[in-house]
Amino acid sequence: MLIAVIAACEIGFWVVLAAGLAARYPLRLRRTGTALLLCVPLVDVVLLATTVIDLRGGATAGTGHGLAAAYLGYSVAFGHSMVRWADERFAHRFAGGPPPRGKPGYGSARVRYEWREFGKAALATALACGLLLAMVALVGDADRTEALTAWLGRLGTVLAIWSLWPITHTLWPAKPKDVSQDPAEHAPPR
């Protein structure tokens, strides 16, 4: 059942986000759109409450409980940037806003971007691990929470793999792809 709740929360996140942006831009209901966007984190509260109720009801922690903690950690850490990403695109498409910013393609800006994203992943992992440990303490039975402690290692592995990306960009920064034969063409105007 918990896997279904996680799937429903993921769908709910995008539905509430789309409703908020639709109200804000095409329908021009700015206050309604803002109110709906402020409700996006409530989806996470539903998942957290469902997980706690399930564990308090005597359930043995399983993959779904660990997945719920991971989802919540990543949703909190990356949620704001996902909302901003979607908002930029809606504003551009429906309200004549500036073109959406993309991630930097190369150089020190790309390195900073990758480290910032890794920082969000580290925060997400810390939050998820904190939730897992809180669930273990809540249940208070090592046999019933064995699946949760296994998730600590999984999340650490994901973070370790994620760290390779900013390290690679730091050691071997990407170069501009559009380099012509004449460097003067790409020189900034004086």
N, C-alpha and C positions, 0 to 999 in steps of 0.2 A: 504494500500500500504506500509506503514512504517514497518509493521510486516514482509512483504516479503523482504524488504531491510535489516532488521535485520538478517533474516535467510540467505540471500545471503551473508551478511558480515561475518557471522559465518562460512559459507561454504568457502567463499573466504579466510578467515584467515588460515584455515587448508590447502587449496589448495596451497596458496602462500608459506606457511611454508613447506609443503611436496615438492614442486618444488625446493625451496631453498636447502633443505637437500639432495634431489636426485641429484641436480647439484653438490653439494659440495662433496658428498661421492661416490655413485656408478659411477657417470659420471666424477669425478675428475676435475670438473670445479670450482675450489675454489673461484675465483673472482666473477663468475656468481652466485654461491650459496650465497656468502656474500651479493651481490647486491640484490638478491631476498629476503633474510632474512631481509635486511634493509627496504624493501618495505612492510613488514608485518604491521607496524603501519599505512600505507596509507589506509588500509581497514577501520580503525577507523575514519580517516579523511573523507572518503566517507559517512559513516553513520552520522557523525556530520553535514556535509554540507547538506545532505538530510533532516535531522531533522530541521535545521535552515531555509532552503528554504521553507519547508512545513509550519512552523509556521509563517514565514514572509509573506507567501502567503495568510494568513488569516485563516488558519485551526484552529479549536478548539482543544486544546491539549487533547489527549486521552491516553489510555493505552500504545499504541505504542511509544509515545513520552517519557513517563516515563521509559518504558522498554529500549529504546535507551540510555537514560542517565545511567541507571543501567549497561547495557552492556558495554558502554564506560568506566565507572568507573572501573568495574571489569577487563576489557580487559587491561587497562593501568596498573593497580596494579599487575595483575597476568600474563600479557603477557610475560614478560621477563623470568619468571620461567617456563612457559609452553614451550617457545622456548628452554630453556636450557634442560628441561626434554626430549624433542624430540631429541635434538642434541646429548645428551649422548647416547640415544638408537641407533640412526643412526650411530654414530661413532663406537659404539661397534659392531653393526651388519655388517657394510660395510667397516670399515677402521681399524679393529683390535684394537679399543680403549678399555680402561678398562671397566669392567662391570659397568652398571649404578648404581649410588648411590640410595639407597632406603631411605625412611624416617627412622630415628632412631626408634627402637622398644620399648625402655624403658629408664628409668633413666632421669638424668638431660638433656641429649642430646634431648630426646623426648619432655621434657617440653619446652626447648628453641625453638625447631622446631614448636611446637603448638603455642607458643606466637608469633613467627615470622610470621606464617601463619595468625594469628589473626591480627597482625599489617598490613599485606597486605589487609585484609578484611576491617579494619578500614580506611585505605587509600582509598580503592575502594569506600566505603560508603561516605567518605568526598568528593571525586571527583564527584561521582554521584549526591550527594546533591548540590554541587556547580553548576553543570550543570543544575540541575532542577531549582535552584534559578535564574540562569542566563537566562533560558528560560522564567521563570515567568516575570523577568524584561524586557526581549526582547519584549514579547507580550504586557505587560502593561495593561492587562485586567483580573481582578480576575475571572470573569465568564468563560472566555476561558481557564484559567489555573488551574481550580479547580482539575482536574485529576492529575496535576503535584504535587500539594501540598500534595495530598494523598500518593504519592510515598515516601515522606519524612518519614512518619510513617512506611511504609512497609520496607524501607531500614534500619531504626532504629531497627525494630523488628528482621530482619534477623541478624543484627550485634549482638544484645543482645543474640539471640539463639546461634550464633557462639561462643560467649564469654564463653559459658558453657564448651566447649571442653578444652581450655587451663586451665581454672580454675579447672576442674575435674582432669586433668593430674598433675596440681601443687599440689592439695590436696591429691590425691591418685595416685602417680606415678606408672606406670606399672613396673612390675618385669620381669626379664628374664624368658622366657617360658621353656627353656631347662636347668633345674637345676637338676643335678644328685644327688645321695645320698652322694657322696664323694666330698666335696667342693674343695679338693686338685686338682681334675681333671681340674677344671676351673680356677685355679690360674695361673697368668701370669708367664711365664718362668723367671728364675733368671739369 
